[in-house]
Structures are given as C-alpha cells and as structure tokens.
Amino acid sequence: MNITGRLTRNAEVRTLSNEKQVVNFSVAVNDSYRNKQGERVEQTTYFDCAYWITPNVARLLTKGTLVELTGRVSPRAWVNKDGEPRAGLNFHTSQIKLHGGSNRAETVQVTAKAENNSIAGISTEDDLPF
C-alpha cells in the first residue's frame, strides 16, 4: 500500500533492549470528497509509522516534509489512562520517498532488501519533472 502525506513532527529514533533501532514518525494524509449536498468535505487520516531498515533516514524526516510511503497498515486499539477506548493506524514502512524541497528534489528510496543498514540510494536532481 502507498500513502502520501506530511510529517506531523520530527522523526525519532528509539533503541530497543535487543539493540535494534526503529525510526518512529507520524504522517497526516489529507483527502476530500463531495457529500450529497455537493459540499466539499475535508478529511485527515493520521498514521503512526515505524521504519526498521536504517536509522540514518531520521535526519531527513522533519515536520512538514511531504513523503510517499510504501508498506502495510495495521489497526491498533488500546485503553488510555482515563479508561477510554482508543483506536489508531500503524504503518509499517518499507520504502520512503521524499517530495519537495527548494530548487532540488531529494529522493530517498530504501527497500526492505537494503543491505548493511545503509540508505540504498539518495538521488538529487536539479530539475523537477513537473
């Protein structure tokens, strides 16, 4: 599955007890449609994302960055500290593509097949294709 949205906060790297590292970040995906009355309805879906391949990508994932993610979605349900039931969506990210930038488009594509915990490829293009 692919989603495209903006980061709602800077990415954080967590180190687990087994020394594995995970990059956590949150993405807001905006969508709109017209209801029966013909009015435009805006809707935002939030995803809590986890990326396990390399922590090096965290420095590029800053608040407001437009990203295209490939991965899989899983629902999450829990009870908060006030005893209220809550629900959310996790996105297990296998590939990240950055969009935007000033006069350059910086793209980071990392797949689950990347070896030795390094970024598989970073390309910088002077001209945007659009």
URUR-V778264 format. One record per run of one state. SS is the DSSP state (a for helix, b for strand, c for the rest). FROM is the first residue (numbers start at 1). TO is the last residue. If there is no record, write none. Layout:
# URUR-V778264
((SS;FROM;TO) (SS;FROM;TO))
This chain:
# URUR-V778264
((c;1;1) (b;2;7) (c;8;11) (b;12;15) (c;16;20) (b;21;34) (c;35;39) (b;40;51) (c;52;54) (a;55;60) (c;61;65) (b;66;79) (c;80;84) (b;85;99) (c;100;104) (b;105;109) (c;110;120) (b;121;125) (c;126;130))
